[in-house]
Amino acid sequence: MDESIFCRRRLSRRDFLRRTALGTAGFALASSFLDFPGNPGWGMDKTSRVVIVTDEGASSGSSIATEVVQAMMDRGIMELTDETTVGRAWTSLFPGLTPSSRINIKVNCINRYCSSHPEVALAIAESLAQMEVGEDNFSRNNIIIWDRTNGELTNAGYTRYTGSDPDTVRCFGTNQSGFGYDYDSPLIVQGKTCYPSSILTQHCDYLINLSVMKNHTISGVTFSLKNHFGSIHNPSALHGTSSAHCDPYVPELNQQISDQLGGPQVLSICDAIFGISSGGPHGYPQFTHNGLLLSQDPVALDYQGMQILKDHNCMTTSMATHIATAASPAYHLGTNDPLQMDVRHIVNPVTGVLEDGKVDHLPKQDQLGFAHPNPFNAHTIIPYHIRGQTIVPVQIDVFNIRGQRVRRLFDDVREPGDYRVIWDGRDQHGASVASGVYLCRLNAAGREANTKLSLVR
């Protein structure tokens, strides 16, 4: 495929410098650079941006580095919104925000060993507190972190709010005294009556859905969409038969929450510091990813999370049919088409610091970013960066394991900046190549960079 078809807008050097000079180090590798018009809304026909931030310093053993996670969150939200300050980035997501508005963070704590971590939830809260509303910053007391029960939150490391400090984030479960489920706002999902948490229906103006990276032995995966099973009183009733894999219960519940409760969800975030790829949602973490995923499109976020689980040899992703169903015309909750996603990888935004303490904003070398999906079947998208200040000749080729060139994907000149190229698994003559590992090589005026691609037929 001709790369120029998919590279819709090229960043100028000035735009690239502005985007990377946002107060943290590292670099962003974007799948495309379309203008992002704020909140696209679920189901609208626009490119969905997904930001994936990873930093090697986010964890050490089982411990999470709070300051690193905070910087990852701040960098991610600015990249998602194209804003240059954290406060303006968050404010852009909440139209009509007032000093009395309430922002909910719905976490996932059913598994105490691999939950939405308090360090991540509190990083969101601290970022939200940088918003200027009127003459003051947004009140932390108007931020509510919640899940099903106080016990699950406590077991996951959260501190339940019991005081009246106006500068403290509130945290409690639906079973907190004075809350419970809202029996006056029933949701009908495939003929099942579900009563939502009153925290969601009566104490929420805007919702942030904070899921965690886990597979699920019934639904295949559990990310943003399935996290709402913890928002209702009878989640087990929506599992359906073992062969249904919670489909279409998951998308229909999300649709009901959007349609019947006024669409309070404005952002999905996945805590991907640690993950479970087998036997989930219960059990201990099985791999470390040191990442965060952010998107306003819950379907696109779930799709990208599923690709990460695939990279960690998860065998249940094929069961997660609810993601495709959620993207279907029956629900229009987002997109599961990677060609309709603007995926931006931010790598090591905190640990990329020079010895003299200066921030190293730009990659010093030509880069091939993380191909996605990888492994792939139909096609894979490969971001790349060209350094320097002058136009250079660029060739991008795919080689097999014997060193034979299979396909030239690009052969032209490029200005410094970020681009992407797509390989559809075909050779130079248009014939499909066999499954296996291939090498993608970038050559820019004699400077080379390489990345591996795994094709699975």
URNOR-V464401 format. One line per field, one symbol per residue. phi: phi as a letter, one per 30 degrees, with the letter a starting at -180 (. if undefined). psi: psi as a letter, one per 30 degrees, with the letter a starting at -180 (. if undefined). burial: I if it has 24 or more other ideal C-beta (glycine too) atoms within 12 Angstrom, else O. A space follows every 50 residues. Layout:
phi: ???
psi: ???
burial: ???
This chain:
phi: .deddcddbcddddddddddccjbdjbcccdabddcdiddididdbdcdb cccbbdcdbbicdcdeddddddddddddddciccbdddddeddbdidbdc dccccdcbbdcddbcddedddddddddddddcbicbdddddccccbadbd ddddddjdcddbcbddccddbacdddejciccdcbdccchicdbcddddd dcbbcbbccccbdbdbdccjbbbdddedddcbdbdddcdiddddhicced ddddddddddcihddcacbcdcdbabcbiddcjdecacchbbcbadcddd dddddddddedcidccddddddddddddedbhclbccddcccccccchdc ddcdddiddcdcedbdbcdddbdadbbdabccdbbcdjbbdbdbbbbccd ddiddcacdaaacbdelcbbbbccicddciddcdelcbccbcbbhjccbb bcbccbd
psi: kjefefiekkkleeeeeeefigflaalkjkelikkjhbjflkglilkkkk kjkkkfgfljbgkkjeeeeeeeeeeeeeeefglgleeeeeeffikgklfg kkkkjjljgfjffiljkeeeefeeeeeeffkjjbfllkkffgkjklaele eeeeffgljkkgagjfgkkkkllfgkkfcaljffikkjjhfkkkklkfee ffhkekkkjjaljklkfefeljbeeffffgflfieffgfalfffhgkgee eeeeeeeeefgghfkfkkkkjhellkfkglflllkflkfhlkkklfjfee eeeeeeeeeefghkggfffhffeeefflffehfakgjffgkjkjkjkhfe fiklegfkkiekkflkkkajkkljlldelkkjllkkaaglklkkkklkll fggkkekjfkjalklkakallkkgglafggkkllkaklkkkkjjhfkkkl lkkjkj.
burial: OOIOOIIOOOIOOOOIOOIIOIIIIIIIIIIIIIOIOOIIOIIOOIIIII IIIIIOIIIOOOOIIIOIIIIIIIIIIIIIIIIOOIIIIIIIIIOOIOOO IIIIIIIIIIIIIIIIIIIIIIIIIIIIIIIOIOOOIIIIIIIIIIIIII OIIOOIIIOIIOOOOOOOIIIIIIOIOOIIIIOOIOIOIIOIOIIIIIII IIIIIIIIIIIIIIIIIIIIIIIIIIIIIIIIIOIOOIIIOOOOIIIIII IIIIIIIIOIIOIIIIIIIIIIIIIIIIOIIOOOIOIIIIIIIIIIIIII IIIIIIIIIIIIOIOIIOIIIIIIIIIOOOIIIIIIIIIIIIIIIIIIII IIOOOOOOOIIIIOOIIIIIIIIIIIOOIIIIIIIIIOOOOOOIIIIIIO OOOOOIIIIIOOOIIIIIIIIIIIIOOOOOOOIOOOOIIIIIIIOOIOIO IIIIIOO
